Amino acid sequence: MITFQDVHKSFGPKKVLRGVNLDIPKGTSMVIIGGSGTGKSVALKCVLGLITPDSGTIMVDGKDATQGDRDAFLARFGMLFQGGALFDSLTVWQNVAFRLLRGSLKRPKHEAREIAIEKLRRVGLTPDVADLFPSELSGGMQKRVGLARAIAAEPEIIFFDEPTTGLDPIMSGVINDLIREIVVEMGATAMTITHDMTSVRAIADNVAMLHDGVIQWTGPVSEMDSSGDPYLTQFISGSADGPIEAVR
């Protein structure tokens, strides 16, 4: 569904992506791991066209991601943002139905609200939450609202950017389980960025480690612990000793 072919991206003298090659099969969950500042978010933004690669190609469903109808292209995606990114001035249901109230996916207001309430139910939130504002919700509830918004338009591809950041271990487990269930139910292709190894084990079919601008290792999550790759082994063990230099 998504293919990176020798993708490079620099910001001034800083080379972030140095030839990324990666295939994400349709209907699978790919989790990209790597240290802070290694380019995980840059890679994601390149797929969406928010950042233009300096060279290389990104294909989505066999077509160049930079070509064709931009609105139709973006309509295929849903995204759960790292900080939730809910609109403070909109109620919960209006946040969930944001894409259904405007643009090419526009639905009548009453229909958009019904869809929003159904998606809220799917992530474990009751209908009475629909008319609250984000500021009235806990962090875990806000994350669920963000997840409901990500799936509201039934996207084919869903991006999760650090989905458990700022959550306690129990709520992180709840969000991980929801993500896994929803991706499987929808048959969606998922691409997740995370540092949380518990999330990796809970939601990944395949794992890719981005280090020094390239994919250092990729394979099934079941092979991650026995990869033999020193970079991956150091990262998943959290060791200060290894080929990845720790900032001291």
PyRosetta script that sets phi, psi and omega in degrees:
from pyrosetta import init, pose_from_sequence

init()
pose = pose_from_sequence("MITFQDVHKSFGPKKVLRGVNLDIPKGTSMVIIGGSGTGKSVALKCVLGLITPDSGTIMVDGKDATQGDRDAFLARFGMLFQGGALFDSLTVWQNVAFRLLRGSLKRPKHEAREIAIEKLRRVGLTPDVADLFPSELSGGMQKRVGLARAIAAEPEIIFFDEPTTGLDPIMSGVINDLIREIVVEMGATAMTITHDMTSVRAIADNVAMLHDGVIQWTGPVSEMDSSGDPYLTQFISGSADGPIEAVR")
pose.set_psi(1, -39.6)
pose.set_omega(1, 177.9)
pose.set_phi(2, -129.2)
pose.set_psi(2, 129.9)
pose.set_omega(2, 179.7)
pose.set_phi(3, -131.7)
pose.set_psi(3, 125.6)
pose.set_omega(3, 171.4)
pose.set_phi(4, -97.4)
pose.set_psi(4, 128.1)
pose.set_omega(4, 179.3)
pose.set_phi(5, -123.0)
pose.set_psi(5, 101.4)
pose.set_omega(5, 175.6)
pose.set_phi(6, 50.5)
pose.set_psi(6, 52.7)
pose.set_omega(6, -175.6)
pose.set_phi(7, -85.2)
pose.set_psi(7, 126.0)
pose.set_omega(7, 178.3)
pose.set_phi(8, -119.1)
pose.set_psi(8, 144.1)
pose.set_omega(8, 173.4)
pose.set_phi(9, -153.1)
pose.set_psi(9, 126.4)
pose.set_omega(9, 176.2)
pose.set_phi(10, -121.9)
pose.set_psi(10, 153.6)
pose.set_omega(10, 172.2)
pose.set_phi(11, -122.6)
pose.set_psi(11, 99.8)
pose.set_omega(11, -172.9)
pose.set_phi(12, 63.2)
pose.set_psi(12, -131.6)
pose.set_omega(12, -179.3)
pose.set_phi(13, -79.1)
pose.set_psi(13, -9.9)
pose.set_omega(13, -176.5)
pose.set_phi(14, -85.7)
pose.set_psi(14, 113.3)
pose.set_omega(14, 177.4)
pose.set_phi(15, -88.0)
pose.set_psi(15, 113.9)
pose.set_omega(15, -176.1)
pose.set_phi(16, -94.2)
pose.set_psi(16, -55.4)
pose.set_omega(16, 175.6)
pose.set_phi(17, -105.6)
pose.set_psi(17, 127.3)
pose.set_omega(17, -172.1)
pose.set_phi(18, -120.6)
pose.set_psi(18, 33.3)
pose.set_omega(18, -179.4)
pose.set_phi(19, 114.5)
pose.set_psi(19, 62.3)
pose.set_omega(19, -178.3)
pose.set_phi(20, -81.6)
pose.set_psi(20, 127.4)
pose.set_omega(20, 174.6)
pose.set_phi(21, -125.7)
pose.set_psi(21, 123.5)
pose.set_omega(21, -176.7)
pose.set_phi(22, -160.5)
pose.set_psi(22, 138.1)
pose.set_omega(22, 174.4)
pose.set_phi(23, -115.2)
pose.set_psi(23, 131.2)
pose.set_omega(23, 175.6)
pose.set_phi(24, -115.9)
pose.set_psi(24, 103.4)
pose.set_omega(24, -177.4)
pose.set_phi(25, -62.9)
pose.set_psi(25, 151.1)
pose.set_omega(25, -179.9)
pose.set_phi(26, -61.7)
pose.set_psi(26, 136.3)
pose.set_omega(26, 175.9)
pose.set_phi(27, 76.6)
pose.set_psi(27, 13.4)
pose.set_omega(27, 179.7)
pose.set_phi(28, -114.7)
pose.set_psi(28, 164.7)
pose.set_omega(28, 179.6)
pose.set_phi(29, -109.5)
pose.set_psi(29, 111.4)
pose.set_omega(29, 178.6)
pose.set_phi(30, -103.8)
pose.set_psi(30, 128.5)
pose.set_omega(30, 176.2)
pose.set_phi(31, -113.3)
pose.set_psi(31, 126.2)
pose.set_omega(31, 178.1)
pose.set_phi(32, -101.8)
pose.set_psi(32, 123.6)
pose.set_omega(32, 179.9)
pose.set_phi(33, -116.0)
pose.set_psi(33, 168.0)
pose.set_omega(33, -179.5)
pose.set_phi(34, 151.9)
pose.set_psi(34, 162.0)
pose.set_omega(34, -177.9)
pose.set_phi(35, -65.8)
pose.set_psi(35, 168.1)
pose.set_omega(35, 177.3)
pose.set_phi(36, -62.8)
pose.set_psi(36, 138.2)
pose.set_omega(36, 177.0)
pose.set_phi(37, 78.4)
pose.set_psi(37, 13.6)
pose.set_omega(37, -179.5)
pose.set_phi(38, -88.6)
pose.set_psi(38, -6.2)
pose.set_omega(38, 175.1)
pose.set_phi(39, 106.4)
pose.set_psi(39, 12.7)
pose.set_omega(39, -179.2)
pose.set_phi(40, -61.7)
pose.set_psi(40, -49.1)
pose.set_omega(40, -179.7)
pose.set_phi(41, -68.1)
pose.set_psi(41, -33.4)
pose.set_omega(41, 177.1)
pose.set_phi(42, -62.1)
pose.set_psi(42, -42.8)
pose.set_omega(42, 178.6)
pose.set_phi(43, -60.5)
pose.set_psi(43, -44.3)
pose.set_omega(43, 179.3)
pose.set_phi(44, -62.2)
pose.set_psi(44, -45.8)
pose.set_omega(44, -178.7)
pose.set_phi(45, -66.2)
pose.set_psi(45, -27.8)
pose.set_omega(45, 176.2)
pose.set_phi(46, -66.5)
pose.set_psi(46, -37.7)
pose.set_omega(46, 178.0)
pose.set_phi(47, -61.9)
pose.set_psi(47, -43.3)
pose.set_omega(47, -176.9)
pose.set_phi(48, -77.6)
pose.set_psi(48, -10.2)
pose.set_omega(48, -179.0)
pose.set_phi(49, 82.9)
pose.set_psi(49, 10.5)
pose.set_omega(49, 176.7)
pose.set_phi(50, -74.8)
pose.set_psi(50, -25.4)
pose.set_omega(50, 173.8)
pose.set_phi(51, -129.0)
pose.set_psi(51, 136.8)
pose.set_omega(51, 179.4)
pose.set_phi(52, -97.7)
pose.set_psi(52, 122.1)
pose.set_omega(52, 177.9)
pose.set_phi(53, -61.2)
pose.set_psi(53, 150.3)
pose.set_omega(53, 175.9)
pose.set_phi(54, -71.6)
pose.set_psi(54, -34.1)
pose.set_omega(54, 177.5)
pose.set_phi(55, -159.2)
pose.set_psi(55, 168.1)
pose.set_omega(55, -176.8)
pose.set_phi(56, 95.0)
pose.set_psi(56, 176.3)
pose.set_omega(56, -175.4)
pose.set_phi(57, -133.4)
pose.set_psi(57, 141.3)
pose.set_omega(57, 171.5)
pose.set_phi(58, -118.8)
pose.set_psi(58, 120.8)
pose.set_omega(58, 180.0)
pose.set_phi(59, -106.2)
pose.set_psi(59, 136.6)
pose.set_omega(59, 174.7)
pose.set_phi(60, -122.6)
pose.set_psi(60, 115.9)
pose.set_omega(60, -177.3)
pose.set_phi(61, 54.7)
pose.set_psi(61, 39.7)
pose.set_omega(61, 175.1)
pose.set_phi(62, 84.4)
pose.set_psi(62, 1.1)
pose.set_omega(62, -178.6)
pose.set_phi(63, -121.9)
pose.set_psi(63, 145.9)
pose.set_omega(63, 178.5)
pose.set_phi(64, -59.4)
pose.set_psi(64, 125.3)
pose.set_omega(64, -176.1)
pose.set_phi(65, -63.9)
pose.set_psi(65, -18.3)
pose.set_omega(65, -177.9)
pose.set_phi(66, -90.8)
pose.set_psi(66, -5.5)
pose.set_omega(66, -175.7)
pose.set_phi(67, -105.6)
pose.set_psi(67, 158.0)
pose.set_omega(67, 172.6)
pose.set_phi(68, 89.8)
pose.set_psi(68, -170.5)
pose.set_omega(68, -176.6)
pose.set_phi(69, -70.4)
pose.set_psi(69, 115.4)
pose.set_omega(69, -175.4)
pose.set_phi(70, -65.0)
pose.set_psi(70, -43.7)
pose.set_omega(70, -179.0)
pose.set_phi(71, -64.3)
pose.set_psi(71, -42.9)
pose.set_omega(71, 179.3)
pose.set_phi(72, -64.5)
pose.set_psi(72, -36.8)
pose.set_omega(72, 178.9)
pose.set_phi(73, -63.9)
pose.set_psi(73, -49.8)
pose.set_omega(73, -176.8)
pose.set_phi(74, -69.3)
pose.set_psi(74, -24.6)
pose.set_omega(74, 179.3)
pose.set_phi(75, -65.9)
pose.set_psi(75, -15.8)
pose.set_omega(75, -179.9)
pose.set_phi(76, -82.2)
pose.set_psi(76, -9.7)
pose.set_omega(76, -173.0)
pose.set_phi(77, -109.1)
pose.set_psi(77, 148.4)
pose.set_omega(77, 166.1)
pose.set_phi(78, -126.8)
pose.set_psi(78, 156.8)
pose.set_omega(78, -178.4)
pose.set_phi(79, -147.8)
pose.set_psi(79, 134.4)
pose.set_omega(79, 170.3)
pose.set_phi(80, -102.7)
pose.set_psi(80, 113.8)
pose.set_omega(80, -175.5)
pose.set_phi(81, -81.6)
pose.set_psi(81, 154.4)
pose.set_omega(81, -175.4)
pose.set_phi(82, -56.3)
pose.set_psi(82, -48.3)
pose.set_omega(82, -177.0)
pose.set_phi(83, -94.3)
pose.set_psi(83, 14.3)
pose.set_omega(83, -176.5)
pose.set_phi(84, 88.4)
pose.set_psi(84, -50.2)
pose.set_omega(84, 177.4)
pose.set_phi(85, 53.6)
pose.set_psi(85, 40.2)
pose.set_omega(85, 176.0)
pose.set_phi(86, -81.1)
pose.set_psi(86, 151.0)
pose.set_omega(86, 178.9)
pose.set_phi(87, -84.0)
pose.set_psi(87, 116.5)
pose.set_omega(87, -175.5)
pose.set_phi(88, -59.5)
pose.set_psi(88, -33.0)
pose.set_omega(88, -173.5)
pose.set_phi(89, -85.6)
pose.set_psi(89, -4.3)
pose.set_omega(89, 179.4)
pose.set_phi(90, -107.6)
pose.set_psi(90, 148.7)
pose.set_omega(90, 175.4)
pose.set_phi(91, -69.5)
pose.set_psi(91, 169.8)
pose.set_omega(91, -178.8)
pose.set_phi(92, -58.9)
pose.set_psi(92, -47.2)
pose.set_omega(92, -177.1)
pose.set_phi(93, -66.2)
pose.set_psi(93, -34.4)
pose.set_omega(93, 177.7)
pose.set_phi(94, -67.7)
pose.set_psi(94, -33.3)
pose.set_omega(94, 174.2)
pose.set_phi(95, -64.7)
pose.set_psi(95, -48.0)
pose.set_omega(95, -178.6)
pose.set_phi(96, -62.3)
pose.set_psi(96, -40.6)
pose.set_omega(96, -175.6)
pose.set_phi(97, -92.5)
pose.set_psi(97, 15.5)
pose.set_omega(97, -172.5)
pose.set_phi(98, -50.8)
pose.set_psi(98, -48.6)
pose.set_omega(98, -177.8)
pose.set_phi(99, -74.4)
pose.set_psi(99, -20.8)
pose.set_omega(99, -178.9)
pose.set_phi(100, -84.5)
pose.set_psi(100, -5.4)
pose.set_omega(100, -179.2)
pose.set_phi(101, -104.0)
pose.set_psi(101, 2.1)
pose.set_omega(101, -176.5)
pose.set_phi(102, -157.7)
pose.set_psi(102, 165.3)
pose.set_omega(102, 173.8)
pose.set_phi(103, 69.7)
pose.set_psi(103, -158.1)
pose.set_omega(103, -173.5)
pose.set_phi(104, -69.7)
pose.set_psi(104, -18.4)
pose.set_omega(104, -178.9)
pose.set_phi(105, -96.9)
pose.set_psi(105, 10.6)
pose.set_omega(105, -171.4)
pose.set_phi(106, -58.7)
pose.set_psi(106, 134.1)
pose.set_omega(106, 176.6)
pose.set_phi(107, -122.9)
pose.set_psi(107, 160.7)
pose.set_omega(107, 173.0)
pose.set_phi(108, -58.1)
pose.set_psi(108, 148.0)
pose.set_omega(108, -172.9)
pose.set_phi(109, -55.8)
pose.set_psi(109, -44.2)
pose.set_omega(109, -177.5)
pose.set_phi(110, -66.1)
pose.set_psi(110, -35.6)
pose.set_omega(110, 178.8)
pose.set_phi(111, -69.8)
pose.set_psi(111, -41.3)
pose.set_omega(111, 178.4)
pose.set_phi(112, -61.9)
pose.set_psi(112, -39.6)
pose.set_omega(112, 179.2)
pose.set_phi(113, -65.2)
pose.set_psi(113, -41.9)
pose.set_omega(113, 178.9)
pose.set_phi(114, -61.9)
pose.set_psi(114, -42.0)
pose.set_omega(114, 178.9)
pose.set_phi(115, -64.0)
pose.set_psi(115, -42.8)
pose.set_omega(115, -180.0)
pose.set_phi(116, -60.4)
pose.set_psi(116, -44.3)
pose.set_omega(116, -179.3)
pose.set_phi(117, -65.5)
pose.set_psi(117, -37.8)
pose.set_omega(117, 177.2)
pose.set_phi(118, -64.6)
pose.set_psi(118, -41.3)
pose.set_omega(118, 178.8)
pose.set_phi(119, -68.6)
pose.set_psi(119, -35.1)
pose.set_omega(119, 175.6)
pose.set_phi(120, -62.7)
pose.set_psi(120, -41.4)
pose.set_omega(120, 176.3)
pose.set_phi(121, -59.9)
pose.set_psi(121, -40.4)
pose.set_omega(121, -177.1)
pose.set_phi(122, -61.9)
pose.set_psi(122, -29.9)
pose.set_omega(122, 179.5)
pose.set_phi(123, -99.5)
pose.set_psi(123, 14.8)
pose.set_omega(123, 172.2)
pose.set_phi(124, 86.9)
pose.set_psi(124, 19.5)
pose.set_omega(124, 178.8)
pose.set_phi(125, -110.6)
pose.set_psi(125, 138.3)
pose.set_omega(125, -176.2)
pose.set_phi(126, -81.5)
pose.set_psi(126, 158.0)
pose.set_omega(126, -176.9)
pose.set_phi(127, -57.1)
pose.set_psi(127, -27.0)
pose.set_omega(127, -178.2)
pose.set_phi(128, -66.9)
pose.set_psi(128, -16.4)
pose.set_omega(128, 177.6)
pose.set_phi(129, -73.1)
pose.set_psi(129, -23.4)
pose.set_omega(129, -170.9)
pose.set_phi(130, -55.8)
pose.set_psi(130, -34.9)
pose.set_omega(130, -175.1)
pose.set_phi(131, -98.4)
pose.set_psi(131, 6.9)
pose.set_omega(131, 174.1)
pose.set_phi(132, -82.1)
pose.set_psi(132, 168.0)
pose.set_omega(132, 174.9)
pose.set_phi(133, -103.3)
pose.set_psi(133, 154.7)
pose.set_omega(133, -178.3)
pose.set_phi(134, -51.1)
pose.set_psi(134, -35.3)
pose.set_omega(134, -178.4)
pose.set_phi(135, -64.9)
pose.set_psi(135, -16.4)
pose.set_omega(135, -179.7)
pose.set_phi(136, -91.2)
pose.set_psi(136, 3.0)
pose.set_omega(136, -176.0)
pose.set_phi(137, -110.7)
pose.set_psi(137, 153.4)
pose.set_omega(137, 173.0)
pose.set_phi(138, -73.9)
pose.set_psi(138, 168.5)
pose.set_omega(138, 179.4)
pose.set_phi(139, -60.4)
pose.set_psi(139, -40.9)
pose.set_omega(139, 178.8)
pose.set_phi(140, -64.8)
pose.set_psi(140, -39.4)
pose.set_omega(140, 178.0)
pose.set_phi(141, -67.4)
pose.set_psi(141, -39.3)
pose.set_omega(141, 177.7)
pose.set_phi(142, -61.7)
pose.set_psi(142, -39.5)
pose.set_omega(142, 178.8)
pose.set_phi(143, -64.4)
pose.set_psi(143, -38.0)
pose.set_omega(143, 177.4)
pose.set_phi(144, -65.7)
pose.set_psi(144, -39.9)
pose.set_omega(144, 177.0)
pose.set_phi(145, -61.8)
pose.set_psi(145, -42.3)
pose.set_omega(145, 176.9)
pose.set_phi(146, -60.2)
pose.set_psi(146, -38.5)
pose.set_omega(146, 177.7)
pose.set_phi(147, -67.3)
pose.set_psi(147, -41.6)
pose.set_omega(147, 177.3)
pose.set_phi(148, -60.2)
pose.set_psi(148, -41.1)
pose.set_omega(148, 178.2)
pose.set_phi(149, -64.8)
pose.set_psi(149, -38.8)
pose.set_omega(149, -178.4)
pose.set_phi(150, -62.2)
pose.set_psi(150, -30.8)
pose.set_omega(150, -176.8)
pose.set_phi(151, -103.2)
pose.set_psi(151, 0.2)
pose.set_omega(151, -172.8)
pose.set_phi(152, -58.7)
pose.set_psi(152, -37.1)
pose.set_omega(152, -176.4)
pose.set_phi(153, -96.7)
pose.set_psi(153, 17.4)
pose.set_omega(153, 178.9)
pose.set_phi(154, 51.9)
pose.set_psi(154, 56.8)
pose.set_omega(154, -177.0)
pose.set_phi(155, -71.0)
pose.set_psi(155, 155.6)
pose.set_omega(155, 176.3)
pose.set_phi(156, -82.0)
pose.set_psi(156, -27.7)
pose.set_omega(156, -176.0)
pose.set_phi(157, -129.9)
pose.set_psi(157, 132.4)
pose.set_omega(157, 179.6)
pose.set_phi(158, -126.0)
pose.set_psi(158, 131.8)
pose.set_omega(158, 175.9)
pose.set_phi(159, -105.0)
pose.set_psi(159, 136.0)
pose.set_omega(159, 176.7)
pose.set_phi(160, -122.4)
pose.set_psi(160, 115.6)
pose.set_omega(160, -177.9)
pose.set_phi(161, -103.0)
pose.set_psi(161, 104.2)
pose.set_omega(161, -179.3)
pose.set_phi(162, 47.8)
pose.set_psi(162, 63.0)
pose.set_omega(162, -170.8)
pose.set_phi(163, -65.7)
pose.set_psi(163, -19.2)
pose.set_omega(163, -177.8)
pose.set_phi(164, -109.8)
pose.set_psi(164, 8.0)
pose.set_omega(164, 179.5)
pose.set_phi(165, -57.5)
pose.set_psi(165, 130.8)
pose.set_omega(165, 176.0)
pose.set_phi(166, 82.0)
pose.set_psi(166, 3.8)
pose.set_omega(166, -179.1)
pose.set_phi(167, -104.2)
pose.set_psi(167, 151.8)
pose.set_omega(167, 176.7)
pose.set_phi(168, -73.4)
pose.set_psi(168, 165.4)
pose.set_omega(168, -175.2)
pose.set_phi(169, -57.4)
pose.set_psi(169, -37.3)
pose.set_omega(169, -179.1)
pose.set_phi(170, -68.3)
pose.set_psi(170, -48.0)
pose.set_omega(170, 179.5)
pose.set_phi(171, -65.7)
pose.set_psi(171, -35.0)
pose.set_omega(171, 175.8)
pose.set_phi(172, -59.3)
pose.set_psi(172, -42.1)
pose.set_omega(172, 178.1)
pose.set_phi(173, -63.4)
pose.set_psi(173, -39.0)
pose.set_omega(173, 178.2)
pose.set_phi(174, -63.0)
pose.set_psi(174, -46.7)
pose.set_omega(174, -179.4)
pose.set_phi(175, -64.3)
pose.set_psi(175, -42.7)
pose.set_omega(175, 177.7)
pose.set_phi(176, -58.6)
pose.set_psi(176, -45.0)
pose.set_omega(176, -179.9)
pose.set_phi(177, -63.5)
pose.set_psi(177, -42.2)
pose.set_omega(177, 179.2)
pose.set_phi(178, -62.2)
pose.set_psi(178, -44.6)
pose.set_omega(178, -179.9)
pose.set_phi(179, -59.7)
pose.set_psi(179, -47.0)
pose.set_omega(179, -178.9)
pose.set_phi(180, -61.7)
pose.set_psi(180, -47.1)
pose.set_omega(180, -178.9)
pose.set_phi(181, -61.2)
pose.set_psi(181, -45.8)
pose.set_omega(181, -175.4)
pose.set_phi(182, -67.8)
pose.set_psi(182, -43.0)
pose.set_omega(182, 179.8)
pose.set_phi(183, -60.7)
pose.set_psi(183, -43.0)
pose.set_omega(183, 179.9)
pose.set_phi(184, -66.9)
pose.set_psi(184, -45.8)
pose.set_omega(184, 179.8)
pose.set_phi(185, -57.6)
pose.set_psi(185, -45.7)
pose.set_omega(185, -175.0)
pose.set_phi(186, -80.6)
pose.set_psi(186, -16.1)
pose.set_omega(186, -174.9)
pose.set_phi(187, 67.2)
pose.set_psi(187, 26.2)
pose.set_omega(187, -175.4)
pose.set_phi(188, -81.0)
pose.set_psi(188, 159.8)
pose.set_omega(188, 170.6)
pose.set_phi(189, -93.3)
pose.set_psi(189, 128.5)
pose.set_omega(189, -175.5)
pose.set_phi(190, -119.6)
pose.set_psi(190, 141.3)
pose.set_omega(190, 174.6)
pose.set_phi(191, -130.8)
pose.set_psi(191, 118.4)
pose.set_omega(191, -175.7)
pose.set_phi(192, -119.8)
pose.set_psi(192, 140.2)
pose.set_omega(192, 172.9)
pose.set_phi(193, -110.9)
pose.set_psi(193, 127.2)
pose.set_omega(193, 179.2)
pose.set_phi(194, -159.4)
pose.set_psi(194, 155.6)
pose.set_omega(194, 169.3)
pose.set_phi(195, -100.9)
pose.set_psi(195, -10.9)
pose.set_omega(195, -170.9)
pose.set_phi(196, -83.5)
pose.set_psi(196, 105.3)
pose.set_omega(196, -176.6)
pose.set_phi(197, -66.7)
pose.set_psi(197, -24.9)
pose.set_omega(197, 174.3)
pose.set_phi(198, -64.8)
pose.set_psi(198, -40.9)
pose.set_omega(198, 176.3)
pose.set_phi(199, -62.5)
pose.set_psi(199, -42.9)
pose.set_omega(199, -179.6)
pose.set_phi(200, -55.1)
pose.set_psi(200, -49.7)
pose.set_omega(200, -176.5)
pose.set_phi(201, -68.5)
pose.set_psi(201, -27.3)
pose.set_omega(201, -176.8)
pose.set_phi(202, -82.5)
pose.set_psi(202, -34.6)
pose.set_omega(202, -169.0)
pose.set_phi(203, -117.7)
pose.set_psi(203, -9.5)
pose.set_omega(203, -173.2)
pose.set_phi(204, -87.9)
pose.set_psi(204, 140.6)
pose.set_omega(204, 160.1)
pose.set_phi(205, -91.0)
pose.set_psi(205, -44.6)
pose.set_omega(205, -179.3)
pose.set_phi(206, -129.7)
pose.set_psi(206, 154.0)
pose.set_omega(206, -178.5)
pose.set_phi(207, -127.0)
pose.set_psi(207, 141.6)
pose.set_omega(207, 173.1)
pose.set_phi(208, -130.3)
pose.set_psi(208, 133.7)
pose.set_omega(208, 177.1)
pose.set_phi(209, -105.6)
pose.set_psi(209, 120.6)
pose.set_omega(209, 178.3)
pose.set_phi(210, -96.8)
pose.set_psi(210, 120.3)
pose.set_omega(210, 179.4)
pose.set_phi(211, -146.6)
pose.set_psi(211, 133.9)
pose.set_omega(211, 179.0)
pose.set_phi(212, 56.0)
pose.set_psi(212, 35.5)
pose.set_omega(212, 172.9)
pose.set_phi(213, 84.5)
pose.set_psi(213, 0.9)
pose.set_omega(213, 179.4)
pose.set_phi(214, -134.4)
pose.set_psi(214, 163.2)
pose.set_omega(214, 173.5)
pose.set_phi(215, -77.6)
pose.set_psi(215, 108.4)
pose.set_omega(215, -176.1)
pose.set_phi(216, -73.2)
pose.set_psi(216, -37.7)
pose.set_omega(216, -179.8)
pose.set_phi(217, -155.1)
pose.set_psi(217, 143.2)
pose.set_omega(217, 171.7)
pose.set_phi(218, -146.1)
pose.set_psi(218, 145.7)
pose.set_omega(218, -179.7)
pose.set_phi(219, 173.7)
pose.set_psi(219, -179.8)
pose.set_omega(219, 178.0)
pose.set_phi(220, -62.4)
pose.set_psi(220, 147.2)
pose.set_omega(220, -179.5)
pose.set_phi(221, -60.0)
pose.set_psi(221, -29.2)
pose.set_omega(221, -179.6)
pose.set_phi(222, -66.3)
pose.set_psi(222, -19.3)
pose.set_omega(222, -178.8)
pose.set_phi(223, -100.8)
pose.set_psi(223, 0.4)
pose.set_omega(223, -173.7)
pose.set_phi(224, -61.5)
pose.set_psi(224, -44.9)
pose.set_omega(224, -175.2)
pose.set_phi(225, -72.6)
pose.set_psi(225, -20.8)
pose.set_omega(225, -178.3)
pose.set_phi(226, -112.5)
pose.set_psi(226, 23.7)
pose.set_omega(226, -173.8)
pose.set_phi(227, -64.8)
pose.set_psi(227, -33.4)
pose.set_omega(227, -175.3)
pose.set_phi(228, 78.5)
pose.set_psi(228, -1.4)
pose.set_omega(228, 178.9)
pose.set_phi(229, -81.8)
pose.set_psi(229, 121.9)
pose.set_omega(229, -175.3)
pose.set_phi(230, -64.3)
pose.set_psi(230, -32.5)
pose.set_omega(230, 179.2)
pose.set_phi(231, -67.5)
pose.set_psi(231, -47.7)
pose.set_omega(231, -179.9)
pose.set_phi(232, -65.0)
pose.set_psi(232, -43.4)
pose.set_omega(232, -179.3)
pose.set_phi(233, -60.2)
pose.set_psi(233, -43.1)
pose.set_omega(233, 178.9)
pose.set_phi(234, -64.8)
pose.set_psi(234, -41.4)
pose.set_omega(234, -176.3)
pose.set_phi(235, -65.8)
pose.set_psi(235, -47.4)
pose.set_omega(235, -175.0)
pose.set_phi(236, -74.1)
pose.set_psi(236, -21.7)
pose.set_omega(236, 177.7)
pose.set_phi(237, -88.2)
pose.set_psi(237, -16.3)
pose.set_omega(237, -179.3)
pose.set_phi(238, 71.1)
pose.set_psi(238, 25.3)
pose.set_omega(238, -177.7)
pose.set_phi(239, -80.1)
pose.set_psi(239, 142.7)
pose.set_omega(239, 176.3)
pose.set_phi(240, -79.2)
pose.set_psi(240, -15.6)
pose.set_omega(240, -177.9)
pose.set_phi(241, -101.6)
pose.set_psi(241, 129.1)
pose.set_omega(241, 180.0)
pose.set_phi(242, 153.3)
pose.set_psi(242, -172.8)
pose.set_omega(242, -176.5)
pose.set_phi(243, -70.8)
pose.set_psi(243, -19.6)
pose.set_omega(243, 176.4)
pose.set_phi(244, -85.1)
pose.set_psi(244, 118.7)
pose.set_omega(244, -177.9)
pose.set_phi(245, -74.5)
pose.set_psi(245, 126.1)
pose.set_omega(245, 176.6)
pose.set_phi(246, -86.7)
pose.set_psi(246, 137.5)
pose.set_omega(246, 176.8)
pose.set_phi(247, -76.6)
pose.set_psi(247, 121.3)
pose.set_omega(247, -175.9)
pose.set_phi(248, -106.9)
pose.dump_pdb("model.pdb")
